[in-house]
Amino acid sequence: MHYKVIEQAFTQTELDQFVTYWENNTDKIYHTNSMNKIQDPWDLPIVKEIVKPVLDKHFDTSLKNLGDNLYRHEYPYYPHVDISKSIYPCFNVLIPIAQQNPVEQHFLIYDQWVNQPIGATWLGEWYSKQEGDFDNNKKREYPLGDSVVEGIKGDQILEHLTIQGKEQALFKGLTGVALDFKPGNIIVFDSKHIHATGTMTGGWKMGLTLRFVGDYYEYF
């Protein structure tokens, strides 16, 4: 299996410390079109104090960290793959931290993957409308028919794996799971797999993402 969920890894008190840290460090927040971020979180003292001891129980955290973000956003993000500077194998660690409102939210991990060590974001109809390009996860059109995408065996659309408000054709041929975005859990997955935020209806959500060099299947 290309993903693993570790449940109830953090206490509410620990999660609240991250929310307070965010609110007290607005000068460090980097704003993008769809997400607010504090970059390179592995170097933050709060991450070393709270997160590292928990992750130490599951894998060797001396592995090279490739960055990622402490983030908060209100709008869903397109299907994408996080691989930067052609460094692979690597794996993602996602820690849901908080939600503005306690409604059911999901994180989508697809069975499909990229066959090259590249980052990618599939924009569908917005491909030609998006000016410029992203730093790492370069824009592409649709997963279906894309030469870098493996594992597509049909053109079905599975409703629970789509994102409300996004073009349905983006999800043609994609299969996978809609995991609960539950604060305190940890979601780990192979970075080559396509993933996305689920439909967002309850205001903002906050999380921590980390990426490490290493073979996911060796550790999980």
MDAnalysis code that builds the backbone (N, CA, C; Angstrom):
import MDAnalysis as mda
import numpy as np

u = mda.Universe.empty(660, n_residues=220, atom_resindex=np.repeat(np.arange(220), 3), trajectory=True)
u.add_TopologyAttr("name", ["N", "CA", "C"] * 220)
u.add_TopologyAttr("resid", np.arange(1, 221))
u.add_TopologyAttr("resname", ["MET", "HIS", "TYR", "LYS", "VAL", "ILE", "GLU", "GLN", "ALA", "PHE", "THR", "GLN", "THR", "GLU", "LEU", "ASP", "GLN", "PHE", "VAL", "THR", "TYR", "TRP", "GLU", "ASN", "ASN", "THR", "ASP", "LYS", "ILE", "TYR", "HIS", "THR", "ASN", "SER", "MET", "ASN", "LYS", "ILE", "GLN", "ASP", "PRO", "TRP", "ASP", "LEU", "PRO", "ILE", "VAL", "LYS", "GLU", "ILE", "VAL", "LYS", "PRO", "VAL", "LEU", "ASP", "LYS", "HIS", "PHE", "ASP", "THR", "SER", "LEU", "LYS", "ASN", "LEU", "GLY", "ASP", "ASN", "LEU", "TYR", "ARG", "HIS", "GLU", "TYR", "PRO", "TYR", "TYR", "PRO", "HIS", "VAL", "ASP", "ILE", "SER", "LYS", "SER", "ILE", "TYR", "PRO", "CYS", "PHE", "ASN", "VAL", "LEU", "ILE", "PRO", "ILE", "ALA", "GLN", "GLN", "ASN", "PRO", "VAL", "GLU", "GLN", "HIS", "PHE", "LEU", "ILE", "TYR", "ASP", "GLN", "TRP", "VAL", "ASN", "GLN", "PRO", "ILE", "GLY", "ALA", "THR", "TRP", "LEU", "GLY", "GLU", "TRP", "TYR", "SER", "LYS", "GLN", "GLU", "GLY", "ASP", "PHE", "ASP", "ASN", "ASN", "LYS", "LYS", "ARG", "GLU", "TYR", "PRO", "LEU", "GLY", "ASP", "SER", "VAL", "VAL", "GLU", "GLY", "ILE", "LYS", "GLY", "ASP", "GLN", "ILE", "LEU", "GLU", "HIS", "LEU", "THR", "ILE", "GLN", "GLY", "LYS", "GLU", "GLN", "ALA", "LEU", "PHE", "LYS", "GLY", "LEU", "THR", "GLY", "VAL", "ALA", "LEU", "ASP", "PHE", "LYS", "PRO", "GLY", "ASN", "ILE", "ILE", "VAL", "PHE", "ASP", "SER", "LYS", "HIS", "ILE", "HIS", "ALA", "THR", "GLY", "THR", "MET", "THR", "GLY", "GLY", "TRP", "LYS", "MET", "GLY", "LEU", "THR", "LEU", "ARG", "PHE", "VAL", "GLY", "ASP", "TYR", "TYR", "GLU", "TYR", "PHE"])
u.atoms.positions = np.array([
    [0.848, -1.194, 0.000],
    [0.000, 0.000, 0.000],
    [0.886, 1.247, 0.000],
    [0.526, 2.249, -0.767],
    [1.379, 3.417, -0.950],
    [1.081, 4.543, 0.039],
    [0.276, 4.273, 1.057],
    [-0.004, 5.272, 2.085],
    [-0.243, 4.567, 3.419],
    [-0.067, 5.313, 4.497],
    [-0.335, 4.791, 5.839],
    [-0.888, 5.909, 6.701],
    [-1.871, 5.570, 7.552],
    [-2.442, 6.533, 8.493],
    [-2.056, 6.112, 9.910],
    [-1.466, 7.017, 10.647],
    [-1.131, 6.799, 12.058],
    [-2.105, 7.654, 12.860],
    [-2.970, 7.021, 13.602],
    [-4.061, 7.753, 14.247],
    [-3.675, 8.300, 15.618],
    [-4.253, 9.453, 15.940],
    [-4.136, 10.090, 17.259],
    [-2.685, 10.172, 17.724],
    [-1.839, 10.681, 16.854],
    [-0.412, 10.783, 17.157],
    [-0.081, 11.995, 18.020],
    [-0.978, 13.000, 18.011],
    [-0.726, 14.231, 18.756],
    [-1.937, 14.601, 19.602],
    [-1.677, 15.229, 20.739],
    [-2.750, 15.650, 21.637],
    [-3.330, 16.981, 21.164],
    [-4.506, 17.306, 21.673],
    [-5.123, 18.586, 21.330],
    [-4.260, 19.746, 21.826],
    [-3.628, 19.578, 22.970],
    [-2.753, 20.627, 23.502],
    [-1.598, 20.897, 22.543],
    [-1.021, 19.839, 22.006],
    [0.082, 20.007, 21.048],
    [-0.393, 20.687, 19.769],
    [-1.564, 20.293, 19.292],
    [-2.106, 20.917, 18.086],
    [-2.392, 22.401, 18.321],
    [-2.917, 22.720, 19.494],
    [-3.225, 24.115, 19.820],
    [-1.955, 24.978, 19.829],
    [-0.830, 24.372, 20.208],
    [0.429, 25.117, 20.200],
    [0.806, 25.560, 18.794],
    [0.484, 24.736, 17.796],
    [0.768, 25.109, 16.412],
    [-0.135, 26.259, 15.948],
    [-1.389, 26.214, 16.349],
    [-2.297, 27.301, 15.994],
    [-1.811, 28.611, 16.605],
    [-1.401, 28.563, 17.854],
    [-0.873, 29.755, 18.517],
    [0.400, 30.241, 17.842],
    [1.266, 29.306, 17.475],
    [2.505, 29.674, 16.782],
    [2.183, 30.405, 15.486],
    [1.228, 29.891, 14.726],
    [0.829, 30.522, 13.467],
    [0.343, 31.957, 13.712],
    [-0.514, 32.114, 14.690],
    [-1.100, 33.429, 14.960],
    [-0.064, 34.430, 15.470],
    [0.996, 33.920, 16.100],
    [2.033, 34.796, 16.653],
    [3.192, 35.047, 15.691],
    [3.156, 34.431, 14.520],
    [4.274, 34.555, 13.578],
    [3.797, 34.907, 12.170],
    [2.856, 35.832, 12.108],
    [2.299, 36.205, 10.805],
    [3.348, 36.835, 9.888],
    [4.421, 37.365, 10.447],
    [5.473, 37.966, 9.625],
    [6.245, 36.917, 8.831],
    [6.133, 35.656, 9.214],
    [6.852, 34.581, 8.520],
    [6.010, 33.923, 7.432],
    [4.750, 34.330, 7.314],
    [3.827, 33.660, 6.390],
    [4.064, 34.131, 4.958],
    [4.170, 33.154, 4.060],
    [4.343, 33.398, 2.628],
    [2.998, 33.174, 1.952],
    [2.533, 34.164, 1.212],
    [1.209, 34.111, 0.611],
    [1.294, 33.706, -0.859],
    [0.494, 32.721, -1.246],
    [0.357, 32.357, -2.644],
    [-1.106, 32.579, -3.038],
    [-1.448, 32.223, -4.287],
    [-2.821, 32.439, -4.750],
    [-3.843, 31.644, -3.965],
    [-3.473, 30.443, -3.515],
    [-4.464, 29.576, -2.891],
    [-4.085, 29.093, -1.497],
    [-2.900, 29.481, -1.002],
    [-2.456, 28.926, 0.266],
    [-1.512, 29.904, 0.967],
    [-1.577, 29.927, 2.291],
    [-0.632, 30.680, 3.103],
    [0.308, 29.681, 3.777],
    [1.616, 29.980, 3.766],
    [2.598, 28.990, 4.187],
    [3.695, 29.616, 5.035],
    [4.214, 28.811, 5.949],
    [5.511, 29.069, 6.566],
    [6.417, 27.972, 6.043],
    [7.445, 28.356, 5.309],
    [8.259, 27.381, 4.592],
    [9.348, 26.771, 5.469],
    [9.881, 25.641, 5.006],
    [10.955, 24.907, 5.688],
    [10.654, 24.661, 7.158],
    [9.529, 24.036, 7.449],
    [9.107, 23.876, 8.853],
    [9.978, 22.912, 9.659],
    [10.712, 22.032, 9.003],
    [11.535, 21.074, 9.757],
    [12.567, 21.784, 10.626],
    [12.917, 23.016, 10.268],
    [13.898, 23.779, 11.034],
    [13.277, 24.544, 12.203],
    [11.955, 24.551, 12.297],
    [11.301, 25.313, 13.359],
    [11.432, 24.597, 14.702],
    [11.761, 25.307, 15.778],
    [11.872, 24.680, 17.101],
    [10.606, 23.938, 17.525],
    [9.427, 24.481, 17.204],
    [8.185, 23.828, 17.618],
    [8.033, 22.456, 16.941],
    [8.516, 22.337, 15.714],
    [8.457, 21.051, 15.003],
    [9.463, 20.074, 15.597],
    [10.638, 20.548, 15.909],
    [11.652, 19.680, 16.520],
    [11.186, 19.168, 17.885],
    [10.486, 20.028, 18.626],
    [10.065, 19.670, 19.981],
    [8.860, 18.736, 19.990],
    [7.877, 18.995, 19.130],
    [6.616, 18.249, 19.187],
    [6.554, 17.116, 18.163],
    [6.983, 17.396, 16.945],
    [6.776, 16.437, 15.857],
    [7.894, 15.406, 15.746],
    [9.136, 15.855, 15.822],
    [10.254, 14.932, 15.613],
    [10.216, 13.712, 16.536],
    [9.968, 13.856, 17.860],
    [9.945, 12.664, 18.725],
    [8.893, 11.640, 18.311],
    [7.779, 12.102, 17.756],
    [6.738, 11.180, 17.297],
    [7.183, 10.478, 16.017],
    [7.729, 11.240, 15.078],
    [8.173, 10.633, 13.824],
    [9.336, 9.668, 14.042],
    [10.158, 9.933, 15.064],
    [11.291, 9.043, 15.381],
    [10.836, 7.611, 15.649],
    [9.597, 7.448, 16.076],
    [9.074, 6.113, 16.378],
    [8.758, 5.326, 15.107],
    [8.703, 6.025, 13.968],
    [8.226, 5.382, 12.747],
    [9.256, 5.314, 11.625],
    [10.224, 6.230, 11.620],
    [11.276, 6.159, 10.606],
    [12.471, 6.978, 11.066],
    [13.554, 6.838, 10.350],
    [14.805, 7.516, 10.675],
    [14.721, 8.979, 10.260],
    [14.523, 9.872, 11.214],
    [14.341, 11.286, 10.880],
    [15.661, 11.998, 10.579],
    [16.774, 11.240, 10.594],
    [18.025, 11.837, 10.126],
    [18.090, 11.834, 8.604],
    [17.103, 11.212, 7.951],
    [17.016, 11.284, 6.501],
    [16.951, 12.744, 6.069],
    [17.481, 13.048, 4.897],
    [17.473, 14.419, 4.410],
    [16.051, 14.921, 4.264],
    [15.776, 16.079, 4.850],
    [14.468, 16.705, 4.696],
    [14.481, 17.620, 3.481],
    [13.421, 17.504, 2.672],
    [13.332, 18.274, 1.437],
    [12.440, 19.499, 1.576],
    [12.022, 19.799, 2.806],
    [11.227, 21.005, 3.012],
    [9.745, 20.733, 3.122],
    [8.964, 21.608, 2.561],
    [7.511, 21.731, 2.546],
    [7.032, 22.752, 3.568],
    [5.809, 22.654, 4.060],
    [5.215, 23.837, 4.659],
    [4.343, 23.559, 5.879],
    [4.300, 24.544, 6.765],
    [3.206, 24.695, 7.716],
    [2.232, 25.618, 7.001],
    [0.992, 25.188, 6.815],
    [0.106, 25.920, 5.907],
    [-1.299, 26.093, 6.476],
    [-1.992, 27.049, 5.891],
    [-3.420, 27.225, 6.145],
    [-4.065, 27.722, 4.856],
    [-5.176, 27.121, 4.476],
    [-5.831, 27.546, 3.244],
    [-7.342, 27.344, 3.332],
    [-8.059, 28.061, 2.467],
    [-9.521, 28.033, 2.453],
    [-10.082, 27.372, 1.212],
    [-9.248, 27.198, 0.195],
    [-9.737, 26.678, -1.083],
    [-8.980, 25.401, -1.446],
    [-9.653, 24.455, -2.090],
    [-9.007, 23.185, -2.430],
    [-7.929, 23.356, -3.485],
    [-6.968, 22.436, -3.434],
    [-5.836, 22.476, -4.358],
    [-5.974, 21.365, -5.389],
    [-5.506, 21.625, -6.587],
    [-5.632, 20.694, -7.709],
    [-4.846, 19.393, -7.475],
    [-5.183, 18.330, -8.223],
    [-4.375, 17.109, -8.184],
    [-2.921, 17.429, -8.540],
    [-1.996, 16.905, -7.767],
    [-0.591, 17.234, -7.987],
    [0.323, 16.165, -7.420],
    [1.592, 16.302, -7.721],
    [2.651, 15.442, -7.195],
    [3.759, 16.358, -6.687],
    [4.262, 16.061, -5.474],
    [5.334, 16.867, -4.886],
    [6.675, 16.150, -5.038],
    [7.398, 16.467, -6.081],
    [8.783, 16.015, -6.212],
    [9.561, 17.213, -6.724],
    [10.627, 17.592, -6.037],
    [11.385, 18.769, -6.447],
    [12.824, 18.392, -6.768],
    [13.407, 19.113, -7.693],
    [14.821, 18.965, -8.067],
    [15.159, 17.542, -8.484],
    [14.160, 16.825, -9.024],
    [14.354, 15.456, -9.531],
    [14.861, 14.494, -8.460],
    [14.562, 14.787, -7.188],
    [15.017, 13.917, -6.098],
    [13.929, 12.895, -5.777],
    [14.201, 11.635, -6.062],
    [13.281, 10.538, -5.774],
    [14.120, 9.271, -5.629],
    [13.816, 8.321, -4.728],
    [12.571, 8.234, -3.963],
    [12.510, 9.200, -2.778],
    [11.266, 9.561, -2.455],
    [11.000, 10.375, -1.285],
    [9.567, 10.116, -0.846],
    [9.244, 10.552, 0.353],
    [7.873, 10.355, 0.848],
    [7.385, 11.594, 1.590],
    [6.072, 11.766, 1.552],
    [5.411, 12.903, 2.192],
    [4.859, 12.506, 3.552],
    [4.935, 13.442, 4.482],
    [4.312, 13.303, 5.797],
    [3.345, 14.471, 5.955],
    [2.074, 14.166, 6.127],
    [1.049, 15.193, 6.327],
    [0.458, 15.050, 7.718],
    [0.426, 16.158, 8.452],
    [-0.175, 16.176, 9.789],
    [-1.302, 17.206, 9.795],
    [-2.555, 16.784, 9.764],
    [-3.665, 17.730, 9.934],
    [-3.602, 18.368, 11.322],
    [-3.736, 19.679, 11.408],
    [-3.591, 20.383, 12.679],
    [-4.907, 20.962, 13.182],
    [-5.638, 21.659, 12.321],
    [-6.849, 22.335, 12.799],
    [-7.775, 22.643, 11.633],
    [-9.048, 22.844, 11.965],
    [-10.054, 23.285, 11.008],
    [-10.814, 24.467, 11.610],
    [-11.227, 25.375, 10.763],
    [-12.002, 26.519, 11.240],
    [-13.324, 26.049, 11.826],
    [-13.950, 25.082, 11.161],
    [-15.195, 24.499, 11.635],
    [-15.074, 22.975, 11.607],
    [-15.618, 22.292, 12.601],
    [-15.447, 20.837, 12.713],
    [-16.367, 20.061, 11.774],
    [-16.141, 20.200, 10.472],
    [-16.930, 19.457, 9.490],
    [-16.045, 18.389, 8.868],
    [-16.666, 17.401, 8.245],
    [-15.909, 16.313, 7.631],
    [-15.103, 16.830, 6.444],
    [-13.813, 16.595, 6.486],
    [-12.914, 16.970, 5.396],
    [-12.107, 15.749, 4.989],
    [-11.639, 15.745, 3.745],
    [-10.880, 14.600, 3.251],
    [-9.580, 15.042, 2.595],
    [-8.673, 14.092, 2.516],
    [-7.434, 14.241, 1.771],
    [-7.404, 13.091, 0.776],
    [-7.242, 13.402, -0.501],
    [-7.363, 12.406, -1.565],
    [-5.989, 11.907, -1.993],
    [-5.793, 10.595, -1.951],
    [-4.574, 9.980, -2.479],
    [-4.993, 8.999, -3.564],
    [-4.454, 9.194, -4.744],
    [-4.847, 8.370, -5.881],
    [-3.890, 7.201, -6.076],
    [-4.402, 6.174, -6.710],
    [-3.577, 5.001, -7.029],
    [-2.572, 5.311, -8.126],
    [-2.848, 6.321, -8.915],
    [-2.008, 6.642, -10.063],
    [-0.753, 7.414, -9.630],
    [0.316, 7.273, -10.416],
    [1.601, 7.847, -10.055],
    [2.326, 8.348, -11.300],
    [3.384, 9.117, -11.068],
    [4.196, 9.601, -12.183],
    [5.380, 8.662, -12.391],
    [5.772, 8.515, -13.651],
    [6.859, 7.592, -13.997],
    [8.189, 8.308, -14.170],
    [8.233, 9.573, -13.778],
    [9.458, 10.357, -13.824],
    [9.592, 11.136, -12.517],
    [10.825, 11.477, -12.110],
    [11.004, 12.231, -10.862],
    [10.716, 13.720, -11.069],
    [9.434, 14.039, -11.256],
    [9.039, 15.431, -11.503],
    [7.887, 15.818, -10.593],
    [7.783, 17.106, -10.314],
    [6.598, 17.641, -9.664],
    [5.614, 18.075, -10.734],
    [4.334, 17.971, -10.456],
    [3.327, 18.298, -11.463],
    [2.029, 18.726, -10.800],
    [1.308, 19.619, -11.469],
    [-0.027, 20.039, -11.047],
    [-0.933, 19.995, -12.275],
    [-2.023, 19.235, -12.187],
    [-2.937, 19.096, -13.316],
    [-4.060, 20.118, -13.171],
    [-4.151, 21.029, -14.145],
    [-5.073, 22.160, -14.063],
    [-6.287, 22.035, -14.971],
    [-6.274, 21.068, -15.890],
    [-7.406, 20.915, -16.790],
    [-7.642, 22.166, -17.612],
    [-8.873, 22.653, -17.591],
    [-9.248, 23.806, -18.406],
    [-8.496, 25.075, -18.029],
    [-7.911, 25.103, -16.839],
    [-7.165, 26.283, -16.406],
    [-5.704, 26.264, -16.852],
    [-5.299, 25.188, -17.514],
    [-3.897, 25.064, -17.958],
    [-3.478, 26.268, -18.801],
    [-4.292, 26.626, -19.786],
    [-3.943, 27.718, -20.688],
    [-4.244, 29.090, -20.093],
    [-5.052, 29.121, -19.034],
    [-5.428, 30.399, -18.420],
    [-4.456, 30.824, -17.324],
    [-3.739, 29.843, -16.784],
    [-2.795, 30.119, -15.708],
    [-1.544, 30.771, -16.284],
    [-1.286, 32.002, -15.895],
    [-0.102, 32.693, -16.372],
    [1.136, 32.164, -15.663],
    [2.205, 32.037, -16.417],
    [3.445, 31.554, -15.835],
    [3.346, 30.101, -15.428],
    [4.214, 29.697, -14.490],
    [4.229, 28.316, -14.042],
    [4.630, 28.279, -12.576],
    [4.454, 27.115, -11.947],
    [4.829, 26.934, -10.550],
    [6.323, 26.634, -10.449],
    [6.913, 26.899, -9.280],
    [8.351, 26.700, -9.099],
    [8.751, 25.238, -9.273],
    [8.013, 24.334, -8.643],
    [8.383, 22.914, -8.662],
    [7.339, 22.041, -9.350],
    [6.098, 22.144, -8.926],
    [5.048, 21.262, -9.453],
    [4.470, 21.858, -10.739],
    [5.186, 21.665, -11.828],
    [4.882, 22.336, -13.090],
    [3.486, 21.977, -13.598],
    [2.865, 22.950, -14.238],
    [1.481, 22.763, -14.677],
    [1.392, 21.808, -15.866],
    [0.331, 20.980, -15.840],
    [0.010, 20.058, -16.907],
    [-1.505, 20.113, -17.103],
    [-2.013, 19.434, -18.143],
    [-3.449, 19.550, -18.412],
    [-4.262, 18.523, -17.627],
    [-4.343, 17.279, -18.109],
    [-5.192, 16.259, -17.488],
    [-4.370, 14.998, -17.204],
    [-4.632, 14.312, -16.086],
    [-3.956, 13.040, -15.854],
    [-4.240, 12.004, -16.953],
    [-5.505, 11.906, -17.370],
    [-5.866, 10.957, -18.413],
    [-5.206, 11.365, -19.728],
    [-4.403, 10.471, -20.266],
    [-3.703, 10.753, -21.516],
    [-2.338, 11.383, -21.342],
    [-1.952, 11.681, -20.109],
    [-0.638, 12.272, -19.850],
    [0.416, 11.161, -19.857],
    [1.461, 11.337, -20.618],
    [2.481, 10.291, -20.776],
    [3.266, 10.013, -19.499],
    [3.240, 10.942, -18.533],
    [3.996, 10.708, -17.301],
    [3.169, 10.003, -16.232],
    [1.882, 9.799, -16.483],
    [0.993, 9.198, -15.478],
    [0.809, 7.710, -15.758],
    [1.025, 6.910, -14.729],
    [0.857, 5.457, -14.817],
    [-0.323, 5.020, -13.962],
    [-0.909, 3.888, -14.336],
    [-1.927, 3.260, -13.500],
    [-3.354, 3.568, -13.871],
    [-3.586, 4.335, -14.926],
    [-4.956, 4.620, -15.362],
    [-5.445, 3.476, -16.250],
    [-6.603, 2.929, -15.908],
    [-7.114, 1.760, -16.624],
    [-8.502, 1.991, -17.217],
    [-8.983, 3.202, -17.169],
    [-10.302, 3.514, -17.712],
    [-10.522, 5.009, -17.676],
    [-11.743, 5.428, -17.968],
    [-12.036, 6.863, -17.943],
    [-13.194, 7.185, -17.005],
    [-13.415, 6.321, -16.019],
    [-14.490, 6.530, -15.057],
    [-14.180, 7.743, -14.182],
    [-15.238, 8.332, -13.626],
    [-15.103, 9.404, -12.644],
    [-15.761, 8.935, -11.356],
    [-14.998, 8.839, -10.289],
    [-15.510, 8.406, -8.991],
    [-15.819, 9.645, -8.157],
    [-17.089, 9.835, -7.855],
    [-17.552, 11.076, -7.238],
    [-16.817, 11.404, -5.944],
    [-16.542, 10.397, -5.117],
    [-15.907, 10.671, -3.830],
    [-14.438, 11.069, -3.971],
    [-13.899, 10.961, -5.182],
    [-12.513, 11.345, -5.423],
    [-12.402, 12.612, -6.262],
    [-13.510, 13.332, -6.386],
    [-13.498, 14.609, -7.090],
    [-13.519, 15.755, -6.082],
    [-13.372, 16.962, -6.596],
    [-13.394, 18.152, -5.753],
    [-14.492, 19.068, -6.263],
    [-15.419, 19.385, -5.397],
    [-16.524, 20.262, -5.782],
    [-15.989, 21.577, -6.325],
    [-16.498, 21.965, -7.491],
    [-16.071, 23.211, -8.104],
    [-14.941, 23.064, -9.096],
    [-14.301, 21.890, -9.116],
    [-13.254, 21.627, -10.096],
    [-13.837, 20.850, -11.271],
    [-13.250, 21.028, -12.431],
    [-13.692, 20.376, -13.648],
    [-13.666, 18.852, -13.492],
    [-14.771, 18.193, -13.772],
    [-14.872, 16.749, -13.592],
    [-13.863, 15.975, -14.433],
    [-13.536, 16.477, -15.607],
    [-12.602, 15.771, -16.484],
    [-11.219, 15.615, -15.867],
    [-10.892, 16.451, -14.882],
    [-9.613, 16.316, -14.178],
    [-9.473, 14.964, -13.500],
    [-10.584, 14.344, -13.165],
    [-10.570, 13.141, -12.338],
    [-10.872, 11.867, -13.129],
    [-10.954, 11.999, -14.445],
    [-11.205, 10.823, -15.281],
    [-10.085, 9.800, -15.123],
    [-10.464, 8.564, -14.837],
    [-9.499, 7.483, -14.733],
    [-8.812, 7.363, -13.394],
    [-9.040, 8.307, -12.487],
    [-8.358, 8.266, -11.190],
    [-9.133, 7.397, -10.198],
    [-8.399, 6.553, -9.496],
    [-8.948, 5.724, -8.417],
    [-8.117, 5.984, -7.169],
    [-8.624, 5.586, -6.021],
    [-7.843, 5.808, -4.816],
    [-8.694, 5.875, -3.571],
    [-8.273, 6.694, -2.603],
    [-8.969, 6.769, -1.320],
    [-9.184, 8.216, -0.917],
    [-10.268, 8.451, -0.192],
    [-10.557, 9.741, 0.428],
    [-10.371, 9.557, 1.935],
    [-9.213, 9.951, 2.447],
    [-8.887, 9.770, 3.860],
    [-9.434, 10.934, 4.679],
    [-9.810, 10.652, 5.920],
    [-10.257, 11.716, 6.812],
    [-9.104, 12.677, 7.094],
    [-9.360, 13.963, 6.930],
    [-8.420, 14.992, 7.352],
    [-8.723, 15.258, 8.822],
    [-8.142, 14.443, 9.677],
    [-8.473, 14.467, 11.104],
    [-7.300, 15.010, 11.902],
    [-7.453, 16.181, 12.521],
    [-6.364, 16.741, 13.308],
    [-5.822, 15.755, 14.333],
    [-4.500, 15.655, 14.368],
    [-3.832, 14.744, 15.290],
    [-3.341, 13.467, 14.637],
    [-3.897, 13.118, 13.478],
    [-3.422, 11.961, 12.732],
    [-2.183, 12.326, 11.926],
    [-1.503, 11.297, 11.428],
    [-0.406, 11.466, 10.482],
    [-0.735, 10.643, 9.242],
    [-0.561, 11.227, 8.076],
    [-0.732, 10.519, 6.810],
    [0.615, 10.527, 6.101],
    [1.120, 9.338, 5.791],
    [2.405, 9.204, 5.106],
    [2.156, 8.523, 3.772],
    [2.802, 8.993, 2.705],
    [2.589, 8.347, 1.412],
    [3.780, 8.564, 0.485],
    [3.879, 7.687, -0.491],
    [4.914, 7.737, -1.509],
    [4.708, 9.003, -2.350],
    [5.738, 9.827, -2.449],
    [5.598, 11.141, -3.088],
    [5.259, 11.081, -4.571],
    [5.479, 9.950, -5.215],
    [5.205, 9.897, -6.656],
    [3.708, 9.781, -6.959],
    [2.890, 9.556, -5.944],
    [1.455, 9.388, -6.171],
    [0.727, 10.726, -6.233],
    [-0.203, 10.803, -7.167],
    [-1.041, 11.994, -7.297],
    [-1.919, 12.120, -6.055],
    [-2.100, 13.340, -5.578],
    [-2.949, 13.574, -4.412],
    [-3.563, 14.964, -4.514],
    [-4.530, 15.230, -3.654],
    [-5.236, 16.515, -3.704],
    [-5.998, 16.726, -2.404],
    [-6.304, 17.988, -2.129],
    [-7.237, 18.267, -1.047],
    [-8.630, 17.849, -1.508],
    [-9.462, 17.463, -0.597],
    [-10.845, 17.168, -0.945],
    [-11.656, 18.454, -1.027],
    [-12.944, 18.300, -1.250],
    [-13.854, 19.450, -1.242],
    [-13.791, 20.145, 0.114],
    [-13.733, 21.470, 0.111],
    [-13.656, 22.229, 1.355],
    [-14.917, 23.058, 1.520],
    [-15.641, 22.799, 2.606],
    [-16.904, 23.503, 2.852],
    [-16.955, 24.163, 4.224],
    [-15.930, 23.960, 5.025],
    [-15.994, 24.429, 6.406],
    [-14.988, 25.491, 6.762],
    [-14.665, 26.376, 5.803],
    [-13.670, 27.391, 6.095],
    [-12.261, 26.849, 5.953],
    [-11.307, 27.509, 6.594],
    [-9.918, 27.120, 6.425],
    [-9.577, 25.830, 7.161],
    [-8.502, 25.210, 6.702],
    [-7.901, 24.109, 7.444],
    [-6.394, 24.318, 7.473],
    [-5.777, 23.763, 8.484],
    [-4.360, 23.987, 8.741],
    [-3.658, 22.647, 8.879],
    [-2.452, 22.572, 8.339],
    [-1.701, 21.338, 8.431],
    [-0.209, 21.574, 8.316],
    [0.527, 20.509, 8.516],
    [1.978, 20.522, 8.381],
    [2.364, 19.443, 7.382],
    [3.137, 19.814, 6.363],
    [3.641, 18.825, 5.414],
    [5.163, 18.823, 5.460],
    [5.723, 17.625, 5.413],
    [7.168, 17.424, 5.384],
    [7.480, 16.405, 4.300],
    [8.643, 16.507, 3.711],
    [9.041, 15.520, 2.704],
    [10.479, 15.091, 2.983],
    [10.710, 13.778, 2.928],
    [12.018, 13.218, 3.247],
    [12.532, 12.350, 2.108],
    [13.848, 12.394, 1.907],
    [14.485, 11.485, 0.966],
    [14.444, 10.075, 1.550],
    [14.063, 9.101, 0.748],
    [14.015, 7.723, 1.221],
    [12.903, 6.956, 0.543],
    [13.028, 5.652, 0.557],
    [12.045, 4.777, -0.068],
    [10.897, 4.534, 0.912],
    [9.731, 5.029, 0.592],
    [8.557, 4.849, 1.449],
    [8.384, 3.389, 1.854],
    [8.571, 2.481, 0.923],
    [8.281, 1.059, 1.166],
    [9.307, 0.405, 2.088],
    [10.443, 1.044, 2.251],
    [11.447, 0.532, 3.180],
    [11.031, 0.799, 4.629],
    [10.312, 1.894, 4.838],
    [9.955, 2.294, 6.199],
    [8.526, 1.979, 6.571],
    [7.663, 1.864, 5.566],
    [6.240, 1.668, 5.882],
    [5.647, 0.488, 5.138],
])
